[in-house]
Amino acid sequence: MTKPATRKKSPAEQLLFSRTAERLLEASASIRSEPPDRIDFLHTVQCQCGIPYRNPGDAIREWDRKQGGAALRIEAGSAIDPQTGEFVKLGLPFGEKPRLVLIHLASEAVRTGSPVVDVEDSMTAFARSLGVETNGQQLRSLKDQLARLSASTVRMGMVEEGRAVQVNTQIVTAFDLWFPKQPDQRVLWPSTVRLGHEFFQSLGRHAVPLDHRAVAALSSSSMALDIYVWLAQRLHRVPVARPQFIPWTAVYEQFGQGYKRLRDFRRNFIQTLKHVQATYPDARMDLNEEGLTLEHSPPPVAPKTVSMPGFGKGSHGKLVAPPSRKTENEPAA
């Protein structure tokens, strides 16, 4: 039987693929040879429960994800239109850009120990700090995602030692959400952003360390970022000599949004996982027809390299949400 023809990549797709491959090779070589000179962070709930990969449509106003003892709900919000003075409904954030923004804001808050985060005073400078292309289309996309993220209400819940802990917050605030009328006018915004008090306090207890080189290398793929941060908070909590098996159906439930067929998802997941493993070489796992088996692995950032000024002293274990008594039986957490 003749195999179906594979769609030929466009020149733009080929260039993107080439750049991605180059970043992966450079990051992998660096990660294998030397410790990180920059550490990123992300809240443990956001490591386990991701936001949409693609635009779910403006009619969808809530996004719920749950894995193990962690739960995330994002509620789309509204913003006032400077032209009409009326509130306009904004959609849910989606894609890799809001993920990079969340990592950036959490990292700066942890690094300084302050809920007030300094940001670059222009869209272009901020995009560069995230590793985002700075052409007009990419800047408008970033601006749109920032608007969606800043208008959204985020609810994060965790079950810890039999207690349910919930944080309700607007993580990103005080951004100018609208482009100026003149297309050549510099897009400015306030030079600082204040994180919500509840979110900042929770971040101090549940920040997961990430290697910035890995985040940068995977920055063009929402799924790759999600897999990396999930493994970063998960693998070192797997009991030694007690591998944990996750069936493909559970992996599909966590990462398969947008895929109608499990086999299509599995094929893409396996390919994406190879990219992630290049940036997390100490990750130990095994795949077969039934699913994914996780084994105890060192975290991507060694505990002795982690510093959290302003949050007090603590071991690496205190930076990541501790497993509840039920964790070992919750394969996808």
C-alpha positions in Angstrom: 0.0 0.0 0.0 1.4 3.4 -1.0 2.1 5.7 2.0 0.4 9.1 2.0 2.6 11.9 0.7 4.2 14.0 3.4 3.4 17.7 3.1 6.5 19.6 2.1 7.5 22.3 4.6 7.4 25.9 3.4 10.6 28.0 3.4 9.5 29.8 6.6 8.8 26.4 8.3 12.1 25.0 7.1 13.9 28.1 8.5 12.1 27.8 11.9 12.9 24.1 12.0 16.6 24.8 11.3 16.7 27.5 14.0 15.0 25.2 16.5 17.4 22.4 15.8 20.4 24.7 16.2 19.1 26.0 19.5 18.5 22.5 20.8 22.0 21.3 19.8 23.7 24.4 21.4 21.6 24.1 24.6 22.1 20.4 24.9 25.9 20.7 24.6 26.0 23.6 27.2 23.7 21.8 29.7 25.8 18.6 29.5 29.1 20.4 30.1 28.4 23.2 32.6 25.9 24.3 35.3 23.4 27.0 34.5 24.4 30.6 34.9 20.7 31.6 35.0 17.9 29.8 36.7 14.2 30.3 35.9 11.2 29.4 38.0 7.5 28.6 37.6 4.8 27.8 40.1 4.3 24.1 40.6 0.6 24.2 39.7 1.5 25.8 36.3 4.1 23.1 35.8 1.4 20.4 36.1 -1.6 22.2 34.5 -1.0 24.1 31.3 -3.0 26.9 29.5 -4.4 26.3 26.0 -2.0 25.5 23.2 -4.3 27.1 20.6 -7.1 29.7 20.6 -10.1 28.0 22.1 -12.4 30.7 20.7 -13.8 33.8 22.3 -17.0 32.0 23.3 -15.0 29.8 25.7 -14.6 31.9 28.9 -13.2 29.3 31.3 -10.3 26.8 31.1 -9.9 24.0 33.6 -7.0 21.6 34.0 -6.4 19.1 36.8 -3.5 16.7 37.4 -3.0 14.8 40.6 -3.4 17.1 43.5 -3.1 20.3 41.4 -5.9 22.2 39.7 -5.9 25.3 37.5 -8.8 27.4 36.3 -8.4 30.5 34.1 -11.4 32.8 33.6 -11.3 35.2 30.7 -11.7 38.8 31.6 -12.5 42.3 30.1 -10.6 45.5 29.5 -11.7 49.0 28.9 -11.4 50.3 25.4 -9.9 53.8 25.3 -11.8 54.6 22.1 -15.3 53.9 23.5 -14.8 53.9 27.3 -16.7 50.5 27.3 -15.4 47.2 28.6 -14.5 44.7 25.9 -14.4 41.0 26.5 -11.0 39.4 25.9 -10.3 35.8 25.2 -8.2 33.3 27.1 -4.4 33.4 26.8 -3.0 30.6 24.7 0.3 29.4 23.1 3.9 29.7 24.1 4.1 33.5 24.7 2.0 33.6 27.9 4.0 30.6 29.2 7.2 32.6 28.6 5.7 35.6 30.4 4.7 33.6 33.4 8.2 32.0 33.6 9.8 35.5 33.3 7.7 37.1 36.0 8.0 34.2 38.4 11.8 34.1 37.8 12.3 37.8 38.5 10.1 37.7 41.6 12.1 34.7 43.0 15.4 36.2 42.0 14.7 39.6 43.8 12.5 38.3 46.6 10.0 41.0 45.7 6.5 41.0 44.2 7.4 44.1 42.2 9.0 43.0 38.9 11.0 45.4 36.8 10.1 45.0 33.1 11.6 46.7 30.1 9.9 49.9 29.2 9.1 48.9 25.6 7.4 46.0 23.9 10.5 45.3 21.7 12.9 45.2 24.7 10.5 43.0 26.7 10.1 40.6 23.7 13.9 40.3 23.4 14.2 39.4 27.1 11.8 36.5 26.4 13.6 35.4 23.3 10.6 36.3 21.1 11.1 37.6 17.6 10.6 41.4 17.4 8.9 41.8 14.0 5.5 43.6 13.9 3.4 40.4 13.8 5.2 38.8 16.7 4.9 42.0 18.8 1.2 42.3 18.2 0.8 38.6 19.1 2.7 39.2 22.3 0.7 42.3 23.1 -2.6 40.4 22.5 -1.5 37.5 24.8 -0.4 40.0 27.5 -3.8 41.6 27.3 -5.6 38.3 27.7 -3.3 37.2 30.5 -3.6 40.5 32.4 -7.4 40.5 32.2 -7.8 36.9 33.3 -8.5 35.6 36.8 -6.3 32.6 37.7 -7.4 30.1 40.3 -4.8 27.6 41.5 -5.5 24.8 43.9 -3.3 22.2 45.6 -4.0 19.3 47.9 -1.3 19.1 50.5 -1.2 16.7 53.4 -5.0 16.4 53.3 -5.6 20.1 53.1 -6.9 22.0 50.0 -5.1 25.3 49.4 -6.4 27.7 46.8 -5.0 30.9 45.4 -7.2 33.3 43.4 -5.4 36.1 41.6 -4.7 38.3 38.6 -1.1 37.4 38.0 -0.3 40.2 35.5 -1.6 43.7 36.2 -1.0 47.3 35.2 -0.2 46.8 31.5 -1.3 49.3 28.9 -3.4 46.8 26.8 -3.8 48.7 23.6 -1.5 49.7 20.7 -1.2 53.4 19.9 -3.0 54.7 16.9 0.3 55.5 15.1 1.9 52.3 13.9 5.4 53.8 14.2 4.8 54.9 17.8 6.9 53.1 20.5 4.7 50.8 22.6 5.3 51.8 26.2 4.0 50.4 29.5 4.7 50.9 33.2 8.3 49.9 34.1 7.2 47.7 37.0 4.5 45.1 37.5 3.2 44.0 40.9 2.3 40.4 41.4 -0.8 39.5 43.4 0.0 39.0 47.2 -1.5 35.5 47.4 0.3 34.4 44.2 3.6 35.8 45.4 3.4 34.1 48.8 2.5 30.8 47.2 5.3 31.1 44.7 7.8 31.5 47.5 6.7 28.0 48.8 6.1 26.3 45.4 8.6 27.6 42.9 10.1 25.0 40.6 13.7 25.7 39.4 14.3 25.5 35.6 17.4 25.8 33.5 17.1 29.0 31.4 19.0 27.4 28.6 16.3 24.7 28.2 13.5 27.2 28.4 15.1 29.3 25.7 15.7 26.3 23.4 12.1 25.0 23.8 10.5 28.5 23.6 8.8 28.0 20.2 6.7 25.0 21.3 3.9 25.1 24.0 3.9 21.3 24.3 7.7 21.2 24.7 7.6 23.8 27.4 4.8 22.0 29.2 6.6 18.6 29.1 9.9 20.1 30.3 8.4 22.0 33.3 6.2 18.9 34.2 9.3 16.6 34.2 11.3 19.3 36.2 8.8 19.1 39.1 8.0 15.5 38.7 11.0 13.2 38.2 12.9 14.0 41.3 9.8 13.1 43.4 9.5 9.6 41.9 10.6 7.2 44.7 14.1 5.6 44.2 13.8 2.1 42.7 10.0 2.5 42.4 9.3 3.6 38.7 5.9 5.0 38.1 3.9 4.0 35.0 1.6 6.4 33.2 -0.7 4.9 30.5 -0.9 6.7 27.1 -4.5 7.6 27.9 -3.4 9.6 31.0 -0.6 11.3 29.0 -3.1 12.1 26.3 -5.5 13.6 28.9 -2.7 15.9 30.2 -1.0 17.0 27.0 -3.2 16.0 24.1 -5.4 19.0 23.8 -6.3 19.6 20.1 -5.7 16.0 19.0 -8.7 14.0 18.0 -6.8 10.7 17.8 -4.5 9.2 20.4 -2.1 7.8 17.9 -1.6 11.2 16.3 -0.9 12.7 19.7 1.4 9.9 20.7 3.5 10.3 17.5 3.9 14.1 18.1 4.5 13.7 21.9 7.3 11.2 21.3 9.0 13.5 18.9 8.6 16.5 21.2 9.9 14.5 24.2 13.1 13.9 22.3 13.6 17.6 22.1 12.9 18.0 25.8 15.3 15.2 26.7 18.1 17.0 24.7 17.7 19.8 27.2 17.2 17.6 30.3 19.8 14.8 29.7 19.5 13.5 33.3 15.8 12.7 32.8 15.2 8.9 33.1 12.2 7.4 31.5 11.1 4.6 29.2 8.4 4.4 26.5 6.5 1.5 25.1 3.2 0.7 23.4 1.4 0.9 26.7 2.7 4.2 28.1 5.4 6.1 29.8 7.5 4.9 32.8 9.1 7.6 34.9 12.2 6.8 37.0 13.8 8.8 39.8 16.0 11.5 38.3 18.1 14.4 39.4 16.2 17.7 39.0 17.4 19.9 36.0 18.9 22.4 38.5 21.0 21.0 41.3 19.7 22.0 44.8 22.9 23.7 45.8 22.7 26.1 42.9 19.2 27.4 43.8 18.9 30.7 45.7 15.7 32.4 46.7 16.4 35.8 48.3 13.6 37.3 50.3 11.9 33.9 50.8 14.3 32.7 53.5 16.6 29.7 53.6 15.3 26.3 52.4 16.3 23.2 50.6 15.4 22.3 47.0 12.6 20.1 48.4 10.9 23.1 49.9 10.9 25.0 46.6 8.7 22.4 45.0 5.3 21.4 46.2 5.8 18.3 48.4 4.0 15.2 47.4 0.9 14.3 49.3 0.4 10.9 50.7 -1.6 10.0 47.6 1.0 11.2 45.1 2.6 7.8 44.5 -0.8 6.5 43.2 -1.5 9.5 41.0 0.4 8.7 37.8 0.0 11.9 35.9 0.8 14.4 38.7 
